[in-house]
Amino acid sequence: MFSFSSFLAAAAVNVVQKDPGIIVKPISIILGFFLNLVFNGVYILTSNNALGFSIIALTVLVRCCMLPLAFKQQKSMIIMQKIQPEIKKIQDKYKEKGNDPELQRKMNMEIQKLYGKHGYNPFSGCLPLIIQLPIFISLYYILQNPYQFINHIHQIYNDLGEVMLSASNFSEVIRNVPGFYDMIPESLRPFDFAQMSNLAKLMNKFSIEQWGYIKANIPAVENMLETKMNVEYFFGISLTEKVGLSFPKVLIPIISGVSTFFSGWLMTKRNSNIDPAMKSQQRIMNTVMPLFMAYITSTIPGGVGIYWITSNIFQICQQLFINYYYDKKMASEEGVSK
């Protein structure tokens, strides 16, 4: 299950960089609204690491809202495990009769009847993944443009921009920022130095080295820059920049890969009755997808990685509880039947 979500989330990354689209943009506005509310509450408690704590709180809130779907998904997995031997009997019965399309249709009809008898919906397990995907993409878009969604960050960017624009040597300094012109999108060329909105689009893309150059030549930005970093950094890791592989940012893809592995392992370890070929496929996915997600989270803003890690940790705790709940429930039902 988790591998499907991981693949789609990864495939969506390049799309968001250009335009959020007619589906993602409205979701981004809604998610940004709630992130702003959460951020306001967190900021009252602490300004340091505020964005990181806000993402964690929002992730937990979203996952709590999805708990009913998680229970339904787990119930479907247990039913599938229970009826797997019966499905195999049906498949074996028709396998001996050849690959005639009519026989295949009859086999599928028998399997569908079996699903109906036990109340199993093969698509019920996909809904949590379908819901998570646009959230993942929307958060990616939000963290590329945090000043557009979070009021406090918008104000910080405005204040920082005003300080920079008021400096007499601003134009000269900004033109000589290492790699400056390489990071200007085509839509901003020629770059209008006087437009605050254009400047804001670049602020969360400047690296520490580039900010260091600006600070060395415009010392007045130091206090506002420190305020910006206190909010947008999470224990020394920028949540709006591409993660990369430098320390300590590399901890995000490492923890992302490890948490993805344990999340997937917990979801599939109970499937003891499934077809050997499917079990082998699951084993491969449980190996490949953690590595894949570790790579993906190294190429996106750190805040999305924090979301993914928090979601995985929540999933692990949720799965442990659900396994315990259904094990106890099934044991109770077996005791009653005896």
Phi and psi restraints in degrees (value plus and minus 20) as a CYANA .aco file:
   2 PHE   PHI     -83.7   -43.7
   2 PHE   PSI     -49.0    -9.0
   3 SER   PHI     -86.8   -46.8
   3 SER   PSI     -57.6   -17.6
   4 PHE   PHI     -81.7   -41.7
   4 PHE   PSI     -65.8   -25.8
   5 SER   PHI     -82.1   -42.1
   5 SER   PSI     -63.8   -23.8
   6 SER   PHI     -81.2   -41.2
   6 SER   PSI     -63.8   -23.8
   7 PHE   PHI     -83.4   -43.4
   7 PHE   PSI     -66.8   -26.8
   8 LEU   PHI     -85.9   -45.9
   8 LEU   PSI     -59.9   -19.9
   9 ALA   PHI     -82.3   -42.3
   9 ALA   PSI     -61.6   -21.6
  10 ALA   PHI     -86.7   -46.7
  10 ALA   PSI     -61.5   -21.5
  11 ALA   PHI     -85.5   -45.5
  11 ALA   PSI     -46.4    -6.4
  12 ALA   PHI     -99.7   -59.7
  12 ALA   PSI     -36.0     4.0
  13 VAL   PHI     -77.5   -37.5
  13 VAL   PSI     -68.1   -28.1
  14 ASN   PHI     -87.0   -47.0
  14 ASN   PSI     -48.3    -8.3
  15 VAL   PHI     -86.8   -46.8
  15 VAL   PSI     -63.6   -23.6
  16 VAL   PHI     -86.5   -46.5
  16 VAL   PSI     -49.9    -9.9
  17 GLN   PHI     -79.6   -39.6
  17 GLN   PSI     -49.9    -9.9
  18 LYS   PHI    -110.6   -70.6
  18 LYS   PSI     -76.1   -36.1
  19 ASP   PHI    -176.3  -136.3
  19 ASP   PSI     116.4   156.4
  20 PRO   PHI     -89.3   -49.3
  20 PRO   PSI     -42.4    -2.4
  21 GLY   PHI      64.5   104.5
  21 GLY   PSI     150.5   190.5
  22 ILE   PHI     -93.8   -53.8
  22 ILE   PSI     -38.4     1.6
  23 ILE   PHI    -111.4   -71.4
  23 ILE   PSI     -69.3   -29.3
  24 VAL   PHI     -90.8   -50.8
  24 VAL   PSI     -55.8   -15.8
  25 LYS   PHI     -80.6   -40.6
  25 LYS   PSI     -68.6   -28.6
  26 PRO   PHI     -81.6   -41.6
  26 PRO   PSI     -57.4   -17.4
  27 ILE   PHI     -86.1   -46.1
  27 ILE   PSI     -57.6   -17.6
  28 SER   PHI     -82.5   -42.5
  28 SER   PSI     -59.4   -19.4
  29 ILE   PHI     -84.8   -44.8
  29 ILE   PSI     -63.9   -23.9
  30 ILE   PHI     -86.3   -46.3
  30 ILE   PSI     -67.7   -27.7
  31 LEU   PHI     -84.3   -44.3
  31 LEU   PSI     -59.3   -19.3
  32 GLY   PHI     -83.3   -43.3
  32 GLY   PSI     -56.3   -16.3
  33 PHE   PHI     -81.1   -41.1
  33 PHE   PSI     -66.9   -26.9
  34 PHE   PHI     -90.7   -50.7
  34 PHE   PSI     -55.9   -15.9
  35 LEU   PHI     -83.5   -43.5
  35 LEU   PSI     -58.4   -18.4
  36 ASN   PHI     -83.2   -43.2
  36 ASN   PSI     -62.3   -22.3
  37 LEU   PHI     -82.4   -42.4
  37 LEU   PSI     -66.3   -26.3
  38 VAL   PHI     -82.9   -42.9
  38 VAL   PSI     -62.8   -22.8
  39 PHE   PHI     -80.1   -40.1
  39 PHE   PSI     -62.3   -22.3
  40 ASN   PHI     -78.3   -38.3
  40 ASN   PSI     -61.0   -21.0
  41 GLY   PHI     -88.0   -48.0
  41 GLY   PSI     -63.3   -23.3
  42 VAL   PHI     -85.8   -45.8
  42 VAL   PSI     -59.9   -19.9
  43 TYR   PHI     -83.9   -43.9
  43 TYR   PSI     -49.2    -9.2
  44 ILE   PHI     -85.0   -45.0
  44 ILE   PSI     -56.2   -16.2
  45 LEU   PHI     -99.9   -59.9
  45 LEU   PSI     -62.7   -22.7
  46 THR   PHI    -180.9  -140.9
  46 THR   PSI     118.1   158.1
  47 SER   PHI    -107.8   -67.8
  47 SER   PSI     -46.1    -6.1
  48 ASN   PHI     -90.3   -50.3
  48 ASN   PSI     110.1   150.1
  49 ASN   PHI      41.3    81.3
  49 ASN   PSI       3.3    43.3
  50 ALA   PHI     -80.9   -40.9
  50 ALA   PSI     -61.4   -21.4
  51 LEU   PHI     -85.9   -45.9
  51 LEU   PSI     -61.4   -21.4
  52 GLY   PHI     -83.2   -43.2
  52 GLY   PSI     -66.7   -26.7
  53 PHE   PHI     -84.4   -44.4
  53 PHE   PSI     -52.7   -12.7
  54 SER   PHI     -87.9   -47.9
  54 SER   PSI     -61.9   -21.9
  55 ILE   PHI     -83.5   -43.5
  55 ILE   PSI     -62.2   -22.2
  56 ILE   PHI     -82.2   -42.2
  56 ILE   PSI     -66.4   -26.4
  57 ALA   PHI     -83.5   -43.5
  57 ALA   PSI     -61.0   -21.0
  58 LEU   PHI     -86.0   -46.0
  58 LEU   PSI     -60.0   -20.0
  59 THR   PHI     -81.9   -41.9
  59 THR   PSI     -65.5   -25.5
  60 VAL   PHI     -82.6   -42.6
  60 VAL   PSI     -60.6   -20.6
  61 LEU   PHI     -82.2   -42.2
  61 LEU   PSI     -65.8   -25.8
  62 VAL   PHI     -82.7   -42.7
  62 VAL   PSI     -64.6   -24.6
  63 ARG   PHI     -87.6   -47.6
  63 ARG   PSI     -53.6   -13.6
  64 CYS   PHI     -84.5   -44.5
  64 CYS   PSI     -59.2   -19.2
  65 CYS   PHI     -85.9   -45.9
  65 CYS   PSI     -44.7    -4.7
  66 MET   PHI    -112.3   -72.3
  66 MET   PSI     -18.4    21.6
  67 LEU   PHI     -77.2   -37.2
  67 LEU   PSI     -62.8   -22.8
  68 PRO   PHI     -77.3   -37.3
  68 PRO   PSI     -58.2   -18.2
  69 LEU   PHI     -88.4   -48.4
  69 LEU   PSI     -54.5   -14.5
  70 ALA   PHI     -85.3   -45.3
  70 ALA   PSI     -61.2   -21.2
  71 PHE   PHI     -84.7   -44.7
  71 PHE   PSI     -59.3   -19.3
  72 LYS   PHI     -86.1   -46.1
  72 LYS   PSI     -59.3   -19.3
  73 GLN   PHI     -83.5   -43.5
  73 GLN   PSI     -64.2   -24.2
  74 GLN   PHI     -85.7   -45.7
  74 GLN   PSI     -58.8   -18.8
  75 LYS   PHI     -81.0   -41.0
  75 LYS   PSI     -60.9   -20.9
  76 SER   PHI     -83.9   -43.9
  76 SER   PSI     -60.1   -20.1
  77 MET   PHI     -84.7   -44.7
  77 MET   PSI     -58.4   -18.4
  78 ILE   PHI     -88.7   -48.7
  78 ILE   PSI     -60.7   -20.7
  79 ILE   PHI     -83.0   -43.0
  79 ILE   PSI     -63.2   -23.2
  80 MET   PHI     -80.5   -40.5
  80 MET   PSI     -62.1   -22.1
  81 GLN   PHI     -82.0   -42.0
  81 GLN   PSI     -58.4   -18.4
  82 LYS   PHI     -89.1   -49.1
  82 LYS   PSI     -60.5   -20.5
  83 ILE   PHI    -114.3   -74.3
  83 ILE   PSI     -20.7    19.3
  84 GLN   PHI     -75.5   -35.5
  84 GLN   PSI     -63.3   -23.3
  85 PRO   PHI     -80.3   -40.3
  85 PRO   PSI     -57.7   -17.7
  86 GLU   PHI     -88.2   -48.2
  86 GLU   PSI     -58.3   -18.3
  87 ILE   PHI     -82.4   -42.4
  87 ILE   PSI     -61.8   -21.8
  88 LYS   PHI     -83.7   -43.7
  88 LYS   PSI     -58.2   -18.2
  89 LYS   PHI     -81.8   -41.8
  89 LYS   PSI     -63.2   -23.2
  90 ILE   PHI     -83.7   -43.7
  90 ILE   PSI     -64.2   -24.2
  91 GLN   PHI     -83.9   -43.9
  91 GLN   PSI     -62.0   -22.0
  92 ASP   PHI     -85.1   -45.1
  92 ASP   PSI     -58.0   -18.0
  93 LYS   PHI     -81.1   -41.1
  93 LYS   PSI     -63.7   -23.7
  94 TYR   PHI    -103.8   -63.8
  94 TYR   PSI     -41.8    -1.8
  95 LYS   PHI     -84.1   -44.1
  95 LYS   PSI     -55.6   -15.6
  96 GLU   PHI     -90.4   -50.4
  96 GLU   PSI     -37.3     2.7
  97 LYS   PHI    -115.9   -75.9
  97 LYS   PSI     -18.1    21.9
  98 GLY   PHI      80.7   120.7
  98 GLY   PSI    -191.5  -151.5
  99 ASN   PHI    -130.6   -90.6
  99 ASN   PSI      10.6    50.6
 100 ASP   PHI     -82.5   -42.5
 100 ASP   PSI     112.7   152.7
 101 PRO   PHI     -76.2   -36.2
 101 PRO   PSI     -56.1   -16.1
 102 GLU   PHI     -86.3   -46.3
 102 GLU   PSI     -59.2   -19.2
 103 LEU   PHI     -87.3   -47.3
 103 LEU   PSI     -57.9   -17.9
 104 GLN   PHI     -83.0   -43.0
 104 GLN   PSI     -58.0   -18.0
 105 ARG   PHI     -84.8   -44.8
 105 ARG   PSI     -62.1   -22.1
 106 LYS   PHI     -85.1   -45.1
 106 LYS   PSI     -59.3   -19.3
 107 MET   PHI     -81.9   -41.9
 107 MET   PSI     -65.4   -25.4
 108 ASN   PHI     -83.4   -43.4
 108 ASN   PSI     -56.5   -16.5
 109 MET   PHI     -84.8   -44.8
 109 MET   PSI     -60.4   -20.4
 110 GLU   PHI     -84.6   -44.6
 110 GLU   PSI     -60.8   -20.8
 111 ILE   PHI     -86.1   -46.1
 111 ILE   PSI     -60.9   -20.9
 112 GLN   PHI     -83.0   -43.0
 112 GLN   PSI     -58.8   -18.8
 113 LYS   PHI     -82.9   -42.9
 113 LYS   PSI     -59.2   -19.2
 114 LEU   PHI     -83.9   -43.9
 114 LEU   PSI     -62.1   -22.1
 115 TYR   PHI     -78.6   -38.6
 115 TYR   PSI     -66.9   -26.9
 116 GLY   PHI     -83.5   -43.5
 116 GLY   PSI     -58.5   -18.5
 117 LYS   PHI     -81.0   -41.0
 117 LYS   PSI     -58.2   -18.2
 118 HIS   PHI    -119.7   -79.7
 118 HIS   PSI     -17.1    22.9
 119 GLY   PHI      49.7    89.7
 119 GLY   PSI      14.8    54.8
 120 TYR   PHI    -119.3   -79.3
 120 TYR   PSI     110.5   150.5
 121 ASN   PHI    -134.7   -94.7
 121 ASN   PSI      92.1   132.1
 122 PRO   PHI     -83.1   -43.1
 122 PRO   PSI     -35.5     4.5
 123 PHE   PHI    -118.7   -78.7
 123 PHE   PSI     -25.1    14.9
 124 SER   PHI     -85.8   -45.8
 124 SER   PSI     -48.4    -8.4
 125 GLY   PHI     -97.6   -57.6
 125 GLY   PSI     -32.5     7.5
 126 CYS   PHI    -105.3   -65.3
 126 CYS   PSI     -42.0    -2.0
 127 LEU   PHI     -78.9   -38.9
 127 LEU   PSI     -65.0   -25.0
 128 PRO   PHI     -78.4   -38.4
 128 PRO   PSI     -55.0   -15.0
 129 LEU   PHI     -91.6   -51.6
 129 LEU   PSI     -59.4   -19.4
 130 ILE   PHI     -82.7   -42.7
 130 ILE   PSI     -56.5   -16.5
 131 ILE   PHI     -92.0   -52.0
 131 ILE   PSI     -60.3   -20.3
 132 GLN   PHI     -89.2   -49.2
 132 GLN   PSI     -52.8   -12.8
 133 LEU   PHI     -78.9   -38.9
 133 LEU   PSI     -73.0   -33.0
 134 PRO   PHI     -84.7   -44.7
 134 PRO   PSI     -47.4    -7.4
 135 ILE   PHI     -86.0   -46.0
 135 ILE   PSI     -64.5   -24.5
 136 PHE   PHI     -78.7   -38.7
 136 PHE   PSI     -68.9   -28.9
 137 ILE   PHI     -85.8   -45.8
 137 ILE   PSI     -62.4   -22.4
 138 SER   PHI     -83.9   -43.9
 138 SER   PSI     -61.1   -21.1
 139 LEU   PHI     -84.8   -44.8
 139 LEU   PSI     -56.6   -16.6
 140 TYR   PHI     -78.2   -38.2
 140 TYR   PSI     -65.7   -25.7
 141 TYR   PHI     -86.6   -46.6
 141 TYR   PSI     -62.2   -22.2
 142 ILE   PHI     -80.5   -40.5
 142 ILE   PSI     -62.5   -22.5
 143 LEU   PHI     -95.9   -55.9
 143 LEU   PSI     -34.7     5.3
 144 GLN   PHI     -97.3   -57.3
 144 GLN   PSI     -42.7    -2.7
 145 ASN   PHI    -158.1  -118.1
 145 ASN   PSI      38.7    78.7
 146 PRO   PHI     -83.7   -43.7
 146 PRO   PSI     -49.8    -9.8
 147 TYR   PHI     -86.3   -46.3
 147 TYR   PSI     -38.7     1.3
 148 GLN   PHI    -102.1   -62.1
 148 GLN   PSI     -36.5     3.5
 149 PHE   PHI    -138.5   -98.5
 149 PHE   PSI     -46.7    -6.7
 150 ILE   PHI    -134.2   -94.2
 150 ILE   PSI      97.4   137.4
 151 ASN   PHI     -77.8   -37.8
 151 ASN   PSI     -64.8   -24.8
 152 HIS   PHI     -82.3   -42.3
 152 HIS   PSI     -62.0   -22.0
 153 ILE   PHI     -88.7   -48.7
 153 ILE   PSI     -57.5   -17.5
 154 HIS   PHI     -78.2   -38.2
 154 HIS   PSI     -63.7   -23.7
 155 GLN   PHI     -87.0   -47.0
 155 GLN   PSI     -60.4   -20.4
 156 ILE   PHI     -81.7   -41.7
 156 ILE   PSI     -63.0   -23.0
 157 TYR   PHI     -84.1   -44.1
 157 TYR   PSI     -61.1   -21.1
 158 ASN   PHI     -81.9   -41.9
 158 ASN   PSI     -66.7   -26.7
 159 ASP   PHI     -83.6   -43.6
 159 ASP   PSI     -62.9   -22.9
 160 LEU   PHI     -85.7   -45.7
 160 LEU   PSI     -61.8   -21.8
 161 GLY   PHI     -83.0   -43.0
 161 GLY   PSI     -60.2   -20.2
 162 GLU   PHI     -83.8   -43.8
 162 GLU   PSI     -59.9   -19.9
 163 VAL   PHI     -83.1   -43.1
 163 VAL   PSI     -63.6   -23.6
 164 MET   PHI     -86.6   -46.6
 164 MET   PSI     -65.3   -25.3
 165 LEU   PHI     -87.2   -47.2
 165 LEU   PSI     -47.2    -7.2
 166 SER   PHI     -99.3   -59.3
 166 SER   PSI     -32.1     7.9
 167 ALA   PHI     -92.2   -52.2
 167 ALA   PSI     115.4   155.4
 168 SER   PHI     -84.8   -44.8
 168 SER   PSI     -48.5    -8.5
 169 ASN   PHI    -121.0   -81.0
 169 ASN   PSI      -1.0    39.0
 170 PHE   PHI     -77.5   -37.5
 170 PHE   PSI     -71.8   -31.8
 171 SER   PHI     -77.6   -37.6
 171 SER   PSI     -62.9   -22.9
 172 GLU   PHI     -86.1   -46.1
 172 GLU   PSI     -63.1   -23.1
 173 VAL   PHI     -85.5   -45.5
 173 VAL   PSI     -67.4   -27.4
 174 ILE   PHI     -85.9   -45.9
 174 ILE   PSI     -53.2   -13.2
 175 ARG   PHI     -87.9   -47.9
 175 ARG   PSI     -46.5    -6.5
 176 ASN   PHI    -121.7   -81.7
 176 ASN   PSI     -13.7    26.3
 177 VAL   PHI     -81.4   -41.4
 177 VAL   PSI     106.5   146.5
 178 PRO   PHI     -74.0   -34.0
 178 PRO   PSI     104.7   144.7
 179 GLY   PHI      54.3    94.3
 179 GLY   PSI      -4.4    35.6
 180 PHE   PHI     -80.5   -40.5
 180 PHE   PSI     -71.8   -31.8
 181 TYR   PHI     -89.5   -49.5
 181 TYR   PSI     -44.5    -4.5
 182 ASP   PHI     -88.8   -48.8
 182 ASP   PSI     -43.4    -3.4
 183 MET   PHI    -119.0   -79.0
 183 MET   PSI     -17.6    22.4
 184 ILE   PHI    -104.7   -64.7
 184 ILE   PSI     100.0   140.0
 185 PRO   PHI     -80.9   -40.9
 185 PRO   PSI     134.6   174.6
 186 GLU   PHI     -75.7   -35.7
 186 GLU   PSI     -55.3   -15.3
 187 SER   PHI     -86.8   -46.8
 187 SER   PSI     -37.3     2.7
 188 LEU   PHI    -122.0   -82.0
 188 LEU   PSI     -16.1    23.9
 189 ARG   PHI    -116.7   -76.7
 189 ARG   PSI     114.2   154.2
 190 PRO   PHI     -90.7   -50.7
 190 PRO   PSI     123.0   163.0
 191 PHE   PHI     -92.8   -52.8
 191 PHE   PSI     106.6   146.6
 192 ASP   PHI    -112.9   -72.9
 192 ASP   PSI      84.7   124.7
 193 PHE   PHI     -84.5   -44.5
 193 PHE   PSI     -45.6    -5.6
 194 ALA   PHI    -103.2   -63.2
 194 ALA   PSI     -32.1     7.9
 195 GLN   PHI    -105.7   -65.7
 195 GLN   PSI      98.0   138.0
 196 MET   PHI     -82.7   -42.7
 196 MET   PSI     -56.6   -16.6
 197 SER   PHI     -83.6   -43.6
 197 SER   PSI     -59.8   -19.8
 198 ASN   PHI     -85.6   -45.6
 198 ASN   PSI     -62.0   -22.0
 199 LEU   PHI     -85.0   -45.0
 199 LEU   PSI     -59.1   -19.1
 200 ALA   PHI     -82.5   -42.5
 200 ALA   PSI     -55.7   -15.7
 201 LYS   PHI     -83.5   -43.5
 201 LYS   PSI     -43.1    -3.1
 202 LEU   PHI    -116.6   -76.6
 202 LEU   PSI     -40.7    -0.7
 203 MET   PHI     -79.0   -39.0
 203 MET   PSI     -62.5   -22.5
 204 ASN   PHI    -103.7   -63.7
 204 ASN   PSI     -18.1    21.9
 205 LYS   PHI    -122.7   -82.7
 205 LYS   PSI     -34.0     6.0
 206 PHE   PHI     -86.3   -46.3
 206 PHE   PSI     114.8   154.8
 207 SER   PHI    -100.7   -60.7
 207 SER   PSI     151.3   191.3
 208 ILE   PHI     -79.2   -39.2
 208 ILE   PSI     -59.2   -19.2
 209 GLU   PHI     -84.7   -44.7
 209 GLU   PSI     -61.9   -21.9
 210 GLN   PHI     -87.3   -47.3
 210 GLN   PSI     -61.0   -21.0
 211 TRP   PHI     -84.1   -44.1
 211 TRP   PSI     -55.3   -15.3
 212 GLY   PHI     -81.0   -41.0
 212 GLY   PSI     -59.6   -19.6
 213 TYR   PHI     -86.1   -46.1
 213 TYR   PSI     -63.9   -23.9
 214 ILE   PHI     -83.1   -43.1
 214 ILE   PSI     -64.7   -24.7
 215 LYS   PHI     -84.1   -44.1
 215 LYS   PSI     -55.7   -15.7
 216 ALA   PHI     -87.2   -47.2
 216 ALA   PSI     -49.1    -9.1
 217 ASN   PHI    -121.7   -81.7
 217 ASN   PSI     -39.6     0.4
 218 ILE   PHI    -150.4  -110.4
 218 ILE   PSI      58.9    98.9
 219 PRO   PHI     -76.6   -36.6
 219 PRO   PSI     -43.5    -3.5
 220 ALA   PHI     -85.7   -45.7
 220 ALA   PSI     -36.8     3.2
 221 VAL   PHI    -100.5   -60.5
 221 VAL   PSI     -28.9    11.1
 222 GLU   PHI     -76.8   -36.8
 222 GLU   PSI     -68.8   -28.8
 223 ASN   PHI     -84.7   -44.7
 223 ASN   PSI     -65.6   -25.6
 224 MET   PHI     -87.9   -47.9
 224 MET   PSI     -54.9   -14.9
 225 LEU   PHI     -85.9   -45.9
 225 LEU   PSI     -59.2   -19.2
 226 GLU   PHI     -83.0   -43.0
 226 GLU   PSI     -60.2   -20.2
 227 THR   PHI     -82.4   -42.4
 227 THR   PSI     -64.2   -24.2
 228 LYS   PHI     -79.9   -39.9
 228 LYS   PSI     -65.6   -25.6
 229 MET   PHI     -89.0   -49.0
 229 MET   PSI     -56.6   -16.6
 230 ASN   PHI     -79.7   -39.7
 230 ASN   PSI     -56.0   -16.0
 231 VAL   PHI    -100.3   -60.3
 231 VAL   PSI     -66.6   -26.6
 232 GLU   PHI    -108.1   -68.1
 232 GLU   PSI     -34.2     5.8
 233 TYR   PHI    -115.7   -75.7
 233 TYR   PSI     127.1   167.1
 234 PHE   PHI    -142.7  -102.7
 234 PHE   PSI      80.0   120.0
 235 PHE   PHI      30.9    70.9
 235 PHE   PSI      29.4    69.4
 236 GLY   PHI      68.2   108.2
 236 GLY   PSI     -17.6    22.4
 237 ILE   PHI    -136.4   -96.4
 237 ILE   PSI     104.7   144.7
 238 SER   PHI     -89.9   -49.9
 238 SER   PSI     112.3   152.3
 239 LEU   PHI    -114.6   -74.6
 239 LEU   PSI     -25.0    15.0
 240 THR   PHI    -130.0   -90.0
 240 THR   PSI     -27.2    12.8
 241 GLU   PHI    -120.1   -80.1
 241 GLU   PSI     137.1   177.1
 242 LYS   PHI     -79.0   -39.0
 242 LYS   PSI     115.8   155.8
 243 VAL   PHI     -86.8   -46.8
 243 VAL   PSI     -75.9   -35.9
 244 GLY   PHI      53.3    93.3
 244 GLY   PSI    -182.4  -142.4
 245 LEU   PHI    -141.9  -101.9
 245 LEU   PSI      -7.0    33.0
 246 SER   PHI    -103.2   -63.2
 246 SER   PSI     133.5   173.5
 247 PHE   PHI    -103.2   -63.2
 247 PHE   PSI     119.5   159.5
 248 PRO   PHI    -112.2   -72.2
 248 PRO   PSI     -16.6    23.4
 249 LYS   PHI     -82.6   -42.6
 249 LYS   PSI     -47.8    -7.8
 250 VAL   PHI     -83.2   -43.2
 250 VAL   PSI     -36.6     3.4
 251 LEU   PHI     -83.7   -43.7
 251 LEU   PSI     -49.3    -9.3
 252 ILE   PHI     -83.8   -43.8
 252 ILE   PSI     -73.8   -33.8
 253 PRO   PHI     -84.0   -44.0
 253 PRO   PSI     -52.2   -12.2
 254 ILE   PHI     -84.8   -44.8
 254 ILE   PSI     -70.8   -30.8
 255 ILE   PHI     -86.8   -46.8
 255 ILE   PSI     -54.3   -14.3
 256 SER   PHI     -81.3   -41.3
 256 SER   PSI     -65.7   -25.7
 257 GLY   PHI     -84.3   -44.3
 257 GLY   PSI     -64.6   -24.6
 258 VAL   PHI     -84.9   -44.9
 258 VAL   PSI     -65.0   -25.0
 259 SER   PHI     -88.4   -48.4
 259 SER   PSI     -53.4   -13.4
 260 THR   PHI     -84.6   -44.6
 260 THR   PSI     -60.3   -20.3
 261 PHE   PHI     -81.6   -41.6
 261 PHE   PSI     -70.6   -30.6
 262 PHE   PHI     -87.7   -47.7
 262 PHE   PSI     -54.6   -14.6
 263 SER   PHI     -83.3   -43.3
 263 SER   PSI     -67.0   -27.0
 264 GLY   PHI     -88.2   -48.2
 264 GLY   PSI     -58.5   -18.5
 265 TRP   PHI     -83.0   -43.0
 265 TRP   PSI     -62.7   -22.7
 266 LEU   PHI     -85.4   -45.4
 266 LEU   PSI     -54.0   -14.0
 267 MET   PHI     -94.7   -54.7
 267 MET   PSI     -44.9    -4.9
 268 THR   PHI    -129.5   -89.5
 268 THR   PSI     -31.8     8.2
 269 LYS   PHI     -87.1   -47.1
 269 LYS   PSI     -40.9    -0.9
 270 ARG   PHI    -101.5   -61.5
 270 ARG   PSI     -32.3     7.7
 271 ASN   PHI     -99.4   -59.4
 271 ASN   PSI      44.9    84.9
 272 SER   PHI     -97.9   -57.9
 272 SER   PSI     -41.1    -1.1
 273 ASN   PHI    -118.2   -78.2
 273 ASN   PSI     -16.0    24.0
 274 ILE   PHI     -95.9   -55.9
 274 ILE   PSI     144.1   184.1
 275 ASP   PHI     -77.9   -37.9
 275 ASP   PSI     117.5   157.5
 276 PRO   PHI     -74.7   -34.7
 276 PRO   PSI     -57.6   -17.6
 277 ALA   PHI     -84.3   -44.3
 277 ALA   PSI     -61.2   -21.2
 278 MET   PHI     -87.7   -47.7
 278 MET   PSI     -57.9   -17.9
 279 LYS   PHI     -83.4   -43.4
 279 LYS   PSI     -60.0   -20.0
 280 SER   PHI     -84.7   -44.7
 280 SER   PSI     -59.3   -19.3
 281 GLN   PHI     -83.9   -43.9
 281 GLN   PSI     -61.6   -21.6
 282 GLN   PHI     -82.5   -42.5
 282 GLN   PSI     -59.6   -19.6
 283 ARG   PHI     -83.1   -43.1
 283 ARG   PSI     -61.0   -21.0
 284 ILE   PHI     -85.2   -45.2
 284 ILE   PSI     -64.8   -24.8
 285 MET   PHI     -84.1   -44.1
 285 MET   PSI     -56.7   -16.7
 286 ASN   PHI     -87.7   -47.7
 286 ASN   PSI     -36.2     3.8
 287 THR   PHI    -114.9   -74.9
 287 THR   PSI     -63.7   -23.7
 288 VAL   PHI     -94.8   -54.8
 288 VAL   PSI     -64.4   -24.4
 289 MET   PHI     -84.7   -44.7
 289 MET   PSI     -58.9   -18.9
 290 PRO   PHI     -78.9   -38.9
 290 PRO   PSI     -60.2   -20.2
 291 LEU   PHI     -86.3   -46.3
 291 LEU   PSI     -60.8   -20.8
 292 PHE   PHI     -82.7   -42.7
 292 PHE   PSI     -65.7   -25.7
 293 MET   PHI     -91.1   -51.1
 293 MET   PSI     -49.7    -9.7
 294 ALA   PHI     -82.9   -42.9
 294 ALA   PSI     -61.3   -21.3
 295 TYR   PHI     -86.0   -46.0
 295 TYR   PSI     -66.9   -26.9
 296 ILE   PHI     -79.8   -39.8
 296 ILE   PSI     -65.6   -25.6
 297 THR   PHI     -91.3   -51.3
 297 THR   PSI     -30.3     9.7
 298 SER   PHI    -105.0   -65.0
 298 SER   PSI     -30.7     9.3
 299 THR   PHI    -130.2   -90.2
 299 THR   PSI     -17.1    22.9
 300 ILE   PHI    -143.7  -103.7
 300 ILE   PSI     150.0   190.0
 301 PRO   PHI     -77.4   -37.4
 301 PRO   PSI     124.0   164.0
 302 GLY   PHI     -77.8   -37.8
 302 GLY   PSI     -50.1   -10.1
 303 GLY   PHI     -84.0   -44.0
 303 GLY   PSI     -53.7   -13.7
 304 VAL   PHI     -89.1   -49.1
 304 VAL   PSI     -56.1   -16.1
 305 GLY   PHI     -83.5   -43.5
 305 GLY   PSI     -59.8   -19.8
 306 ILE   PHI     -82.2   -42.2
 306 ILE   PSI     -61.0   -21.0
 307 TYR   PHI     -80.1   -40.1
 307 TYR   PSI     -67.3   -27.3
 308 TRP   PHI     -84.1   -44.1
 308 TRP   PSI     -63.4   -23.4
 309 ILE   PHI     -84.0   -44.0
 309 ILE   PSI     -66.9   -26.9
 310 THR   PHI     -80.7   -40.7
 310 THR   PSI     -62.0   -22.0
 311 SER   PHI     -83.1   -43.1
 311 SER   PSI     -60.6   -20.6
 312 ASN   PHI     -85.4   -45.4
 312 ASN   PSI     -63.8   -23.8
 313 ILE   PHI     -83.5   -43.5
 313 ILE   PSI     -61.8   -21.8
 314 PHE   PHI     -81.8   -41.8
 314 PHE   PSI     -62.5   -22.5
 315 GLN   PHI     -81.5   -41.5
 315 GLN   PSI     -61.0   -21.0
 316 ILE   PHI     -83.2   -43.2
 316 ILE   PSI     -68.6   -28.6
 317 CYS   PHI     -83.2   -43.2
 317 CYS   PSI     -62.0   -22.0
 318 GLN   PHI     -81.6   -41.6
 318 GLN   PSI     -63.9   -23.9
 319 GLN   PHI     -86.3   -46.3
 319 GLN   PSI     -59.4   -19.4
 320 LEU   PHI     -81.3   -41.3
 320 LEU   PSI     -62.9   -22.9
 321 PHE   PHI     -87.3   -47.3
 321 PHE   PSI     -65.3   -25.3
 322 ILE   PHI     -84.3   -44.3
 322 ILE   PSI     -60.9   -20.9
 323 ASN   PHI     -79.4   -39.4
 323 ASN   PSI     -64.9   -24.9
 324 TYR   PHI     -82.6   -42.6
 324 TYR   PSI     -63.6   -23.6
 325 TYR   PHI     -82.2   -42.2
 325 TYR   PSI     -68.9   -28.9
 326 TYR   PHI     -93.7   -53.7
 326 TYR   PSI     -52.3   -12.3
 327 ASP   PHI     -82.1   -42.1
 327 ASP   PSI     -63.9   -23.9
 328 LYS   PHI     -86.4   -46.4
 328 LYS   PSI     -59.8   -19.8
 329 LYS   PHI     -86.4   -46.4
 329 LYS   PSI     -64.1   -24.1
 330 MET   PHI     -86.6   -46.6
 330 MET   PSI     -57.7   -17.7
 331 ALA   PHI     -84.6   -44.6
 331 ALA   PSI     -57.8   -17.8
 332 SER   PHI     -87.5   -47.5
 332 SER   PSI     -61.1   -21.1
 333 GLU   PHI     -87.1   -47.1
 333 GLU   PSI     -57.9   -17.9
 334 GLU   PHI     -86.2   -46.2
 334 GLU   PSI     -56.6   -16.6
 335 GLY   PHI     -85.6   -45.6
 335 GLY   PSI     -57.9   -17.9
 336 VAL   PHI     -89.5   -49.5
 336 VAL   PSI     -59.9   -19.9
 337 SER   PHI     -86.8   -46.8
 337 SER   PSI     -47.1    -7.1
